[in-house]
Amino acid sequence: MRLLVVEDEKSLRDDITKKLRLDGYEADACGDGNEARELLAVERYDLVLLSFCAIRGLAYAKTQTGAARNDHTAGISDSEL
């Protein structure tokens, strides 16, 4: 399973990504919605884990890249927990 971690706090982003990789997941990470948009445009992810504070630009990214590619990437935000 391939995951994208979108977290603005670097130490937390690094810790989450490290733990996911140790658990056997393929995990990429970025610090904000703009970076996530760039990654989503060229990579496929099974799940996007995102911090509410880091999502600027990501809703637009999902509608533009996901709809155009018929992508079924799931997303979980800390605002939903």
Jmol script that loads the backbone (N, CA, C; Angstrom):
load data "model"
ATOM      1  N   MET A   1       0.845  -1.167   0.000  1.00  0.00           N
ATOM      2  CA  MET A   1       0.000   0.000   0.000  1.00  0.00           C
ATOM      3  C   MET A   1       0.893   1.233   0.000  1.00  0.00           C
ATOM      4  N   ARG A   2       0.545   2.200  -0.829  1.00  0.00           N
ATOM      5  CA  ARG A   2       1.325   3.424  -0.948  1.00  0.00           C
ATOM      6  C   ARG A   2       0.575   4.583  -0.299  1.00  0.00           C
ATOM      7  N   LEU A   3       1.273   5.302   0.594  1.00  0.00           N
ATOM      8  CA  LEU A   3       0.661   6.363   1.385  1.00  0.00           C
ATOM      9  C   LEU A   3       1.370   7.694   1.159  1.00  0.00           C
ATOM     10  N   LEU A   4       0.608   8.761   1.291  1.00  0.00           N
ATOM     11  CA  LEU A   4       1.170  10.102   1.280  1.00  0.00           C
ATOM     12  C   LEU A   4       0.809  10.762   2.604  1.00  0.00           C
ATOM     13  N   VAL A   5       1.819  11.226   3.318  1.00  0.00           N
ATOM     14  CA  VAL A   5       1.632  11.926   4.592  1.00  0.00           C
ATOM     15  C   VAL A   5       1.791  13.420   4.321  1.00  0.00           C
ATOM     16  N   VAL A   6       0.752  14.196   4.650  1.00  0.00           N
ATOM     17  CA  VAL A   6       0.793  15.647   4.478  1.00  0.00           C
ATOM     18  C   VAL A   6       0.681  16.257   5.872  1.00  0.00           C
ATOM     19  N   GLU A   7       1.809  16.740   6.377  1.00  0.00           N
ATOM     20  CA  GLU A   7       1.885  17.263   7.749  1.00  0.00           C
ATOM     21  C   GLU A   7       2.823  18.459   7.755  1.00  0.00           C
ATOM     22  N   ASP A   8       2.357  19.590   8.278  1.00  0.00           N
ATOM     23  CA  ASP A   8       3.177  20.798   8.281  1.00  0.00           C
ATOM     24  C   ASP A   8       4.268  20.800   9.351  1.00  0.00           C
ATOM     25  N   GLU A   9       4.112  20.046  10.398  1.00  0.00           N
ATOM     26  CA  GLU A   9       5.122  19.975  11.457  1.00  0.00           C
ATOM     27  C   GLU A   9       6.165  18.911  11.094  1.00  0.00           C
ATOM     28  N   LYS A  10       7.375  19.359  10.761  1.00  0.00           N
ATOM     29  CA  LYS A  10       8.407  18.471  10.215  1.00  0.00           C
ATOM     30  C   LYS A  10       8.729  17.271  11.100  1.00  0.00           C
ATOM     31  N   SER A  11       8.902  17.488  12.392  1.00  0.00           N
ATOM     32  CA  SER A  11       9.271  16.373  13.265  1.00  0.00           C
ATOM     33  C   SER A  11       8.169  15.316  13.307  1.00  0.00           C
ATOM     34  N   LEU A  12       6.928  15.749  13.359  1.00  0.00           N
ATOM     35  CA  LEU A  12       5.807  14.810  13.352  1.00  0.00           C
ATOM     36  C   LEU A  12       5.716  14.089  12.009  1.00  0.00           C
ATOM     37  N   ARG A  13       5.879  14.833  10.913  1.00  0.00           N
ATOM     38  CA  ARG A  13       5.865  14.251   9.566  1.00  0.00           C
ATOM     39  C   ARG A  13       6.943  13.171   9.447  1.00  0.00           C
ATOM     40  N   ASP A  14       8.145  13.482   9.912  1.00  0.00           N
ATOM     41  CA  ASP A  14       9.245  12.515   9.846  1.00  0.00           C
ATOM     42  C   ASP A  14       8.964  11.279  10.682  1.00  0.00           C
ATOM     43  N   ASP A  15       8.428  11.470  11.894  1.00  0.00           N
ATOM     44  CA  ASP A  15       8.110  10.337  12.772  1.00  0.00           C
ATOM     45  C   ASP A  15       7.040   9.430  12.163  1.00  0.00           C
ATOM     46  N   ILE A  16       5.983  10.035  11.639  1.00  0.00           N
ATOM     47  CA  ILE A  16       4.902   9.242  11.035  1.00  0.00           C
ATOM     48  C   ILE A  16       5.413   8.463   9.834  1.00  0.00           C
ATOM     49  N   THR A  17       6.168   9.134   8.980  1.00  0.00           N
ATOM     50  CA  THR A  17       6.682   8.489   7.772  1.00  0.00           C
ATOM     51  C   THR A  17       7.639   7.352   8.123  1.00  0.00           C
ATOM     52  N   LYS A  18       8.506   7.579   9.097  1.00  0.00           N
ATOM     53  CA  LYS A  18       9.443   6.542   9.528  1.00  0.00           C
ATOM     54  C   LYS A  18       8.698   5.315  10.050  1.00  0.00           C
ATOM     55  N   LYS A  19       7.692   5.532  10.886  1.00  0.00           N
ATOM     56  CA  LYS A  19       6.912   4.427  11.459  1.00  0.00           C
ATOM     57  C   LYS A  19       6.183   3.652  10.360  1.00  0.00           C
ATOM     58  N   LEU A  20       5.588   4.358   9.428  1.00  0.00           N
ATOM     59  CA  LEU A  20       4.887   3.679   8.334  1.00  0.00           C
ATOM     60  C   LEU A  20       5.846   2.818   7.515  1.00  0.00           C
ATOM     61  N   ARG A  21       7.014   3.344   7.229  1.00  0.00           N
ATOM     62  CA  ARG A  21       8.013   2.582   6.452  1.00  0.00           C
ATOM     63  C   ARG A  21       8.488   1.359   7.232  1.00  0.00           C
ATOM     64  N   LEU A  22       8.693   1.518   8.532  1.00  0.00           N
ATOM     65  CA  LEU A  22       9.095   0.375   9.363  1.00  0.00           C
ATOM     66  C   LEU A  22       8.014  -0.709   9.377  1.00  0.00           C
ATOM     67  N   ASP A  23       6.764  -0.292   9.246  1.00  0.00           N
ATOM     68  CA  ASP A  23       5.641  -1.229   9.213  1.00  0.00           C
ATOM     69  C   ASP A  23       5.410  -1.814   7.823  1.00  0.00           C
ATOM     70  N   GLY A  24       6.269  -1.470   6.873  1.00  0.00           N
ATOM     71  CA  GLY A  24       6.206  -2.073   5.551  1.00  0.00           C
ATOM     72  C   GLY A  24       5.439  -1.312   4.489  1.00  0.00           C
ATOM     73  N   TYR A  25       5.005  -0.105   4.796  1.00  0.00           N
ATOM     74  CA  TYR A  25       4.283   0.701   3.814  1.00  0.00           C
ATOM     75  C   TYR A  25       5.254   1.518   2.974  1.00  0.00           C
ATOM     76  N   GLU A  26       4.881   1.784   1.745  1.00  0.00           N
ATOM     77  CA  GLU A  26       5.590   2.758   0.935  1.00  0.00           C
ATOM     78  C   GLU A  26       4.996   4.103   1.318  1.00  0.00           C
ATOM     79  N   ALA A  27       5.825   5.009   1.807  1.00  0.00           N
ATOM     80  CA  ALA A  27       5.298   6.286   2.295  1.00  0.00           C
ATOM     81  C   ALA A  27       6.136   7.447   1.792  1.00  0.00           C
ATOM     82  N   ASP A  28       5.452   8.428   1.210  1.00  0.00           N
ATOM     83  CA  ASP A  28       6.057   9.699   0.840  1.00  0.00           C
ATOM     84  C   ASP A  28       5.490  10.748   1.784  1.00  0.00           C
ATOM     85  N   ALA A  29       6.198  11.863   1.904  1.00  0.00           N
ATOM     86  CA  ALA A  29       5.737  12.907   2.820  1.00  0.00           C
ATOM     87  C   ALA A  29       5.982  14.280   2.224  1.00  0.00           C
ATOM     88  N   CYS A  30       5.124  15.210   2.607  1.00  0.00           N
ATOM     89  CA  CYS A  30       5.304  16.601   2.216  1.00  0.00           C
ATOM     90  C   CYS A  30       4.697  17.495   3.292  1.00  0.00           C
ATOM     91  N   GLY A  31       4.988  18.805   3.196  1.00  0.00           N
ATOM     92  CA  GLY A  31       4.629  19.712   4.265  1.00  0.00           C
ATOM     93  C   GLY A  31       3.367  20.528   4.094  1.00  0.00           C
ATOM     94  N   ASP A  32       2.790  20.550   2.881  1.00  0.00           N
ATOM     95  CA  ASP A  32       1.570  21.334   2.705  1.00  0.00           C
ATOM     96  C   ASP A  32       0.781  20.860   1.491  1.00  0.00           C
ATOM     97  N   GLY A  33      -0.383  21.462   1.328  1.00  0.00           N
ATOM     98  CA  GLY A  33      -1.273  21.067   0.248  1.00  0.00           C
ATOM     99  C   GLY A  33      -0.705  21.332  -1.132  1.00  0.00           C
ATOM    100  N   ASN A  34       0.098  22.375  -1.274  1.00  0.00           N
ATOM    101  CA  ASN A  34       0.699  22.663  -2.577  1.00  0.00           C
ATOM    102  C   ASN A  34       1.674  21.571  -2.986  1.00  0.00           C
ATOM    103  N   GLU A  35       2.513  21.129  -2.050  1.00  0.00           N
ATOM    104  CA  GLU A  35       3.430  20.020  -2.332  1.00  0.00           C
ATOM    105  C   GLU A  35       2.650  18.743  -2.616  1.00  0.00           C
ATOM    106  N   ALA A  36       1.594  18.518  -1.850  1.00  0.00           N
ATOM    107  CA  ALA A  36       0.760  17.329  -2.057  1.00  0.00           C
ATOM    108  C   ALA A  36       0.150  17.343  -3.454  1.00  0.00           C
ATOM    109  N   ARG A  37      -0.318  18.507  -3.875  1.00  0.00           N
ATOM    110  CA  ARG A  37      -0.902  18.634  -5.212  1.00  0.00           C
ATOM    111  C   ARG A  37       0.105  18.220  -6.278  1.00  0.00           C
ATOM    112  N   GLU A  38       1.353  18.649  -6.130  1.00  0.00           N
ATOM    113  CA  GLU A  38       2.389  18.288  -7.098  1.00  0.00           C
ATOM    114  C   GLU A  38       2.620  16.779  -7.114  1.00  0.00           C
ATOM    115  N   LEU A  39       2.673  16.163  -5.939  1.00  0.00           N
ATOM    116  CA  LEU A  39       2.878  14.711  -5.874  1.00  0.00           C
ATOM    117  C   LEU A  39       1.677  13.949  -6.425  1.00  0.00           C
ATOM    118  N   LEU A  40       0.469  14.392  -6.102  1.00  0.00           N
ATOM    119  CA  LEU A  40      -0.732  13.715  -6.582  1.00  0.00           C
ATOM    120  C   LEU A  40      -0.878  13.800  -8.098  1.00  0.00           C
ATOM    121  N   ALA A  41      -0.282  14.809  -8.692  1.00  0.00           N
ATOM    122  CA  ALA A  41      -0.360  14.963 -10.144  1.00  0.00           C
ATOM    123  C   ALA A  41       0.479  13.923 -10.876  1.00  0.00           C
ATOM    124  N   VAL A  42       1.507  13.386 -10.204  1.00  0.00           N
ATOM    125  CA  VAL A  42       2.418  12.465 -10.895  1.00  0.00           C
ATOM    126  C   VAL A  42       2.506  11.078 -10.265  1.00  0.00           C
ATOM    127  N   GLU A  43       2.012  10.924  -9.039  1.00  0.00           N
ATOM    128  CA  GLU A  43       2.093   9.648  -8.339  1.00  0.00           C
ATOM    129  C   GLU A  43       0.698   9.141  -7.991  1.00  0.00           C
ATOM    130  N   ARG A  44       0.603   7.832  -7.782  1.00  0.00           N
ATOM    131  CA  ARG A  44      -0.660   7.235  -7.342  1.00  0.00           C
ATOM    132  C   ARG A  44      -0.505   6.778  -5.893  1.00  0.00           C
ATOM    133  N   TYR A  45      -1.490   7.120  -5.069  1.00  0.00           N
ATOM    134  CA  TYR A  45      -1.486   6.741  -3.664  1.00  0.00           C
ATOM    135  C   TYR A  45      -2.778   6.010  -3.327  1.00  0.00           C
ATOM    136  N   ASP A  46      -2.670   5.064  -2.417  1.00  0.00           N
ATOM    137  CA  ASP A  46      -3.853   4.362  -1.933  1.00  0.00           C
ATOM    138  C   ASP A  46      -4.554   5.159  -0.841  1.00  0.00           C
ATOM    139  N   LEU A  47      -3.772   5.935  -0.099  1.00  0.00           N
ATOM    140  CA  LEU A  47      -4.327   6.692   1.016  1.00  0.00           C
ATOM    141  C   LEU A  47      -3.500   7.943   1.248  1.00  0.00           C
ATOM    142  N   VAL A  48      -4.187   9.058   1.531  1.00  0.00           N
ATOM    143  CA  VAL A  48      -3.519  10.298   1.904  1.00  0.00           C
ATOM    144  C   VAL A  48      -3.899  10.605   3.344  1.00  0.00           C
ATOM    145  N   LEU A  49      -2.884  10.717   4.204  1.00  0.00           N
ATOM    146  CA  LEU A  49      -3.074  11.094   5.616  1.00  0.00           C
ATOM    147  C   LEU A  49      -2.672  12.553   5.733  1.00  0.00           C
ATOM    148  N   LEU A  50      -3.604  13.405   6.157  1.00  0.00           N
ATOM    149  CA  LEU A  50      -3.253  14.805   6.162  1.00  0.00           C
ATOM    150  C   LEU A  50      -3.674  15.537   7.418  1.00  0.00           C
ATOM    151  N   SER A  51      -2.818  16.456   7.784  1.00  0.00           N
ATOM    152  CA  SER A  51      -3.084  17.360   8.895  1.00  0.00           C
ATOM    153  C   SER A  51      -4.010  18.462   8.395  1.00  0.00           C
ATOM    154  N   PHE A  52      -4.967  18.839   9.206  1.00  0.00           N
ATOM    155  CA  PHE A  52      -5.893  19.897   8.824  1.00  0.00           C
ATOM    156  C   PHE A  52      -5.144  21.184   8.469  1.00  0.00           C
ATOM    157  N   CYS A  53      -4.094  21.481   9.196  1.00  0.00           N
ATOM    158  CA  CYS A  53      -3.335  22.716   8.951  1.00  0.00           C
ATOM    159  C   CYS A  53      -2.532  22.664   7.660  1.00  0.00           C
ATOM    160  N   ALA A  54      -2.332  21.486   7.100  1.00  0.00           N
ATOM    161  CA  ALA A  54      -1.494  21.340   5.909  1.00  0.00           C
ATOM    162  C   ALA A  54      -2.291  21.195   4.622  1.00  0.00           C
ATOM    163  N   ILE A  55      -3.603  21.343   4.658  1.00  0.00           N
ATOM    164  CA  ILE A  55      -4.400  20.997   3.483  1.00  0.00           C
ATOM    165  C   ILE A  55      -4.650  22.128   2.499  1.00  0.00           C
ATOM    166  N   ARG A  56      -4.110  23.305   2.733  1.00  0.00           N
ATOM    167  CA  ARG A  56      -4.317  24.392   1.778  1.00  0.00           C
ATOM    168  C   ARG A  56      -3.973  23.933   0.376  1.00  0.00           C
ATOM    169  N   GLY A  57      -4.900  24.070  -0.557  1.00  0.00           N
ATOM    170  CA  GLY A  57      -4.664  23.698  -1.941  1.00  0.00           C
ATOM    171  C   GLY A  57      -4.970  22.254  -2.265  1.00  0.00           C
ATOM    172  N   LEU A  58      -5.202  21.428  -1.256  1.00  0.00           N
ATOM    173  CA  LEU A  58      -5.369  20.005  -1.521  1.00  0.00           C
ATOM    174  C   LEU A  58      -6.750  19.651  -2.053  1.00  0.00           C
ATOM    175  N   ALA A  59      -7.792  20.327  -1.634  1.00  0.00           N
ATOM    176  CA  ALA A  59      -9.126  20.022  -2.164  1.00  0.00           C
ATOM    177  C   ALA A  59      -9.154  20.264  -3.659  1.00  0.00           C
ATOM    178  N   TYR A  60      -8.559  21.345  -4.091  1.00  0.00           N
ATOM    179  CA  TYR A  60      -8.466  21.617  -5.524  1.00  0.00           C
ATOM    180  C   TYR A  60      -7.645  20.539  -6.216  1.00  0.00           C
ATOM    181  N   ALA A  61      -6.555  20.124  -5.597  1.00  0.00           N
ATOM    182  CA  ALA A  61      -5.701  19.092  -6.185  1.00  0.00           C
ATOM    183  C   ALA A  61      -6.469  17.798  -6.380  1.00  0.00           C
ATOM    184  N   LYS A  62      -7.244  17.407  -5.401  1.00  0.00           N
ATOM    185  CA  LYS A  62      -7.997  16.155  -5.483  1.00  0.00           C
ATOM    186  C   LYS A  62      -9.023  16.215  -6.607  1.00  0.00           C
ATOM    187  N   THR A  63      -9.708  17.330  -6.738  1.00  0.00           N
ATOM    188  CA  THR A  63     -10.728  17.407  -7.780  1.00  0.00           C
ATOM    189  C   THR A  63     -10.093  17.464  -9.163  1.00  0.00           C
ATOM    190  N   GLN A  64      -8.956  18.114  -9.289  1.00  0.00           N
ATOM    191  CA  GLN A  64      -8.320  18.240 -10.592  1.00  0.00           C
ATOM    192  C   GLN A  64      -7.571  16.973 -11.006  1.00  0.00           C
ATOM    193  N   THR A  65      -6.739  16.424 -10.119  1.00  0.00           N
ATOM    194  CA  THR A  65      -5.947  15.254 -10.485  1.00  0.00           C
ATOM    195  C   THR A  65      -6.748  13.978 -10.361  1.00  0.00           C
ATOM    196  N   GLY A  66      -7.532  13.861  -9.298  1.00  0.00           N
ATOM    197  CA  GLY A  66      -8.298  12.637  -9.089  1.00  0.00           C
ATOM    198  C   GLY A  66      -9.363  12.433 -10.135  1.00  0.00           C
ATOM    199  N   ALA A  67     -10.120  13.457 -10.424  1.00  0.00           N
ATOM    200  CA  ALA A  67     -11.194  13.328 -11.405  1.00  0.00           C
ATOM    201  C   ALA A  67     -10.636  13.072 -12.793  1.00  0.00           C
ATOM    202  N   ALA A  68      -9.552  13.728 -13.115  1.00  0.00           N
ATOM    203  CA  ALA A  68      -8.974  13.562 -14.445  1.00  0.00           C
ATOM    204  C   ALA A  68      -8.410  12.163 -14.641  1.00  0.00           C
ATOM    205  N   ARG A  69      -7.939  11.538 -13.570  1.00  0.00           N
ATOM    206  CA  ARG A  69      -7.316  10.216 -13.690  1.00  0.00           C
ATOM    207  C   ARG A  69      -8.247   9.106 -13.236  1.00  0.00           C
ATOM    208  N   ASN A  70      -9.482   9.431 -12.873  1.00  0.00           N
ATOM    209  CA  ASN A  70     -10.415   8.443 -12.332  1.00  0.00           C
ATOM    210  C   ASN A  70      -9.788   7.758 -11.121  1.00  0.00           C
ATOM    211  N   ASP A  71      -9.152   8.544 -10.294  1.00  0.00           N
ATOM    212  CA  ASP A  71      -8.409   8.072  -9.135  1.00  0.00           C
ATOM    213  C   ASP A  71      -9.359   7.759  -7.988  1.00  0.00           C
ATOM    214  N   HIS A  72      -9.064   6.714  -7.244  1.00  0.00           N
ATOM    215  CA  HIS A  72      -9.896   6.325  -6.107  1.00  0.00           C
ATOM    216  C   HIS A  72      -9.101   6.409  -4.807  1.00  0.00           C
ATOM    217  N   THR A  73      -8.202   7.375  -4.721  1.00  0.00           N
ATOM    218  CA  THR A  73      -7.396   7.562  -3.530  1.00  0.00           C
ATOM    219  C   THR A  73      -8.270   8.019  -2.368  1.00  0.00           C
ATOM    220  N   ALA A  74      -8.131   7.356  -1.225  1.00  0.00           N
ATOM    221  CA  ALA A  74      -8.857   7.738  -0.017  1.00  0.00           C
ATOM    222  C   ALA A  74      -8.050   8.777   0.744  1.00  0.00           C
ATOM    223  N   GLY A  75      -8.726   9.545   1.570  1.00  0.00           N
ATOM    224  CA  GLY A  75      -8.040  10.543   2.385  1.00  0.00           C
ATOM    225  C   GLY A  75      -8.589  10.548   3.795  1.00  0.00           C
ATOM    226  N   ILE A  76      -7.689  10.754   4.763  1.00  0.00           N
ATOM    227  CA  ILE A  76      -8.075  10.879   6.164  1.00  0.00           C
ATOM    228  C   ILE A  76      -7.412  12.127   6.703  1.00  0.00           C
ATOM    229  N   SER A  77      -8.208  13.003   7.309  1.00  0.00           N
ATOM    230  CA  SER A  77      -7.703  14.225   7.901  1.00  0.00           C
ATOM    231  C   SER A  77      -7.849  14.144   9.414  1.00  0.00           C
ATOM    232  N   ASP A  78      -6.938  14.798  10.137  1.00  0.00           N
ATOM    233  CA  ASP A  78      -7.061  14.822  11.589  1.00  0.00           C
ATOM    234  C   ASP A  78      -8.320  15.549  12.036  1.00  0.00           C
ATOM    235  N   SER A  79      -8.924  16.341  11.183  1.00  0.00           N
ATOM    236  CA  SER A  79     -10.179  17.002  11.544  1.00  0.00           C
ATOM    237  C   SER A  79     -11.347  16.010  11.527  1.00  0.00           C
ATOM    238  N   GLU A  80     -11.142  14.810  10.955  1.00  0.00           N
ATOM    239  CA  GLU A  80     -12.188  13.789  10.895  1.00  0.00           C
ATOM    240  C   GLU A  80     -12.087  12.797  12.044  1.00  0.00           C
ATOM    241  N   LEU A  81     -10.994  12.868  12.806  1.00  0.00           N
ATOM    242  CA  LEU A  81     -10.779  11.907  13.891  1.00  0.00           C
ATOM    243  C   LEU A  81     -11.407  12.350  15.177  1.00  0.00           C
TER     244      LEU A  81
END
end "model"
wireframe off; spacefill off
backbone 0.3
color backbone group
